Amino acid sequence: MQNSILIPMGKKSASMAALRKARGIAQHDHTRLYLLHVVEPSETGDVLGAATGAATHTLDKEDVARAEAFLEARWDRLNEPMAAVNFVVKAGKLSETIAEEARRLEVDTIIMGTSKSSPKWEGMIGEVKKSTPCKLTIVDEEERVVLEYSPGSSDT
């Protein structure tokens, strides 16, 4: 049984697939969900941060409110969610922030959605995989598991 799952949420349909997958687990196992939206430097107009990958702009109340509204809208699209959920908004580089939040929240699993048509998916997933402290499950747009990884084991 899992106690908590972190779901990084973006604007792609694969994020919703990951959320549906996590919700199914949460409903069965009574698991807490953390929906994470990472505001990358390029989204805040942080030119230096976008160039270096390190955020130099802190999120203001408007940034956080927009991101929380985005997460809430995604959650509400599931109709009757029936699971405990927390919204988390952070600024930073996506892969690093996902791993940092997984450690901070002490989650058991990260479930991410991906579209293999995205040219960056393998690199970003690889970065998360290298630094994650917990199980990592990657699903495609149809909620099929395309990668499962546990630290200390090989890919399956």
Beta strands, then each sheet from edge to edge (+ up, - down):
strand 1: 4-8
strand 2: 32-39
strand 3: 85-91
strand 4: 109-113
strand 5: 135-139
strand 6: 145-149
sheet 1: 3+ 2+ 1+ 4+ 5+ 6-
end
